[in-house]
Amino acid sequence: MADHFEKNERFDQGMKTRRSVLGDAHVDRAQTVTTGFDRPFQQLITEAAWGTVWSGNHWTKRERSMVTIALLAALGQDDELAMHVSATANTGASPGDIREALLHVAIYAGVPAANHAIKIAKRVYDEMDADKTSREET
């Protein structure tokens, strides 16, 4: 599975950044279900998205998180949007940051897109709060 990736400096950096943003559990799950069919795609996103774009040094992870969430909301990419809202726990983007990004979506990409994204963000934040409360109680 994951051991058949072509390792290189960009891939290694991408995997490090991907894990720091999405968390080990998410990345491990993604690698576990990787097959020969989607391995080239996983290689591409690890190198390009995570090893190049997310690993750049001009923007912080917080800034990248806000822009990514706004773009995903504008494009209606619900699953990716939820994943990146959850990742704000690792990027430093606050709920207020995300709210502001989604207000921009409303103006520049449309109120329906922002409204739907806000529903998704609220659900994810509620799940994150419930998970945090559950861990504190144990």
C-alpha positions in Angstrom: 0.0 0.0 0.0 1.6 3.2 1.2 5.1 1.6 1.0 5.0 1.7 -2.8 5.2 5.5 -3.0 8.1 7.0 -4.8 10.0 8.7 -1.9 11.7 12.0 -2.7 12.4 15.3 -0.8 9.1 16.9 -1.9 7.1 13.8 -1.0 8.8 13.6 2.5 8.2 17.3 3.1 4.6 16.9 1.9 4.0 14.0 4.2 5.4 16.0 7.2 3.2 19.0 6.4 0.1 16.9 5.7 0.5 15.1 9.0 1.0 18.4 10.9 -2.2 19.9 9.4 -4.5 16.9 9.1 -3.1 14.7 11.9 -1.5 11.3 11.9 -4.8 9.4 12.2 -6.3 11.0 9.1 -3.1 10.5 7.0 -2.8 6.9 8.3 -6.4 6.2 7.3 -5.8 7.6 3.8 -2.7 5.5 3.3 -4.4 2.4 4.5 -7.1 2.6 1.8 -4.7 3.6 -1.0 -4.6 1.2 -3.9 -2.7 0.9 -7.1 -5.5 2.9 -8.8 -5.3 6.0 -6.6 -1.6 5.8 -5.5 -0.5 8.2 -8.3 -3.1 10.7 -7.1 -2.0 10.4 -3.5 1.6 10.9 -4.7 0.5 14.0 -6.6 -1.3 15.7 -3.7 1.3 14.8 -1.2 4.0 16.4 -3.4 2.1 19.3 -4.9 -0.5 20.3 -2.4 1.3 19.4 0.8 5.0 19.4 -0.3 4.8 22.6 -2.3 1.8 24.8 -1.6 1.2 24.0 2.1 4.9 23.8 2.8 5.7 27.3 1.4 7.0 29.9 3.7 5.2 33.1 2.5 1.9 32.3 4.3 1.3 30.7 7.7 -0.7 27.6 8.0 -3.4 29.7 9.6 -3.6 31.9 6.5 -3.5 28.9 4.2 -6.3 27.3 6.2 -8.5 30.4 5.8 -7.9 30.6 2.1 -8.4 26.9 1.5 -11.7 26.9 3.4 -13.0 29.9 1.5 -12.1 28.2 -1.8 -13.6 24.9 -0.9 -16.8 26.6 0.3 -17.0 28.6 -3.0 -16.5 25.4 -5.0 -19.0 23.4 -3.0 -16.5 20.8 -1.9 -18.3 19.7 1.2 -16.1 16.7 2.3 -12.9 18.6 1.8 -14.4 21.7 3.5 -15.3 19.6 6.6 -11.8 18.0 6.7 -10.1 21.4 6.6 -12.4 23.0 9.2 -11.5 20.1 11.4 -7.8 20.7 10.6 -8.1 24.3 12.1 -7.3 22.6 15.4 -3.8 22.2 14.0 -3.4 25.3 11.8 -4.3 28.0 14.3 -7.3 29.4 12.3 -10.0 30.3 14.9 -13.7 29.9 14.4 -13.7 33.7 14.0 -11.1 33.5 11.2 -13.3 31.0 9.4 -16.4 33.0 9.9 -14.7 36.0 8.3 -13.5 33.8 5.4 -17.0 32.6 4.9 -18.4 36.2 4.9 -16.0 36.8 2.0 -17.4 33.7 0.3 -20.9 35.2 0.7 -20.0 38.4 -1.1 -17.6 37.0 -3.7 -19.0 33.6 -4.4 -22.6 33.8 -3.3 -24.8 33.6 -0.3 -26.0 30.0 -0.9 -22.4 28.7 -1.0 -21.5 30.6 2.2 -24.8 29.5 4.0 -24.1 25.8 3.2 -20.4 26.2 4.3 -21.5 27.8 7.5 -23.8 24.8 8.2 -20.9 22.4 7.6 -18.5 24.5 9.8 -21.0 24.6 12.6 -21.5 20.8 12.5 -17.7 20.2 12.5 -17.1 22.6 15.4 -19.9 21.0 17.3 -18.3 17.6 16.7 -14.9 18.9 17.7 -16.4 20.4 20.9 -18.2 17.1 21.7 -15.0 15.1 21.2 -13.0 17.5 23.4 -15.7 17.3 26.1 -15.7 13.5 25.9 -11.9 13.3 26.2 -12.0 15.7 29.2 -14.5 13.5 31.0 -12.4 10.4 30.7 
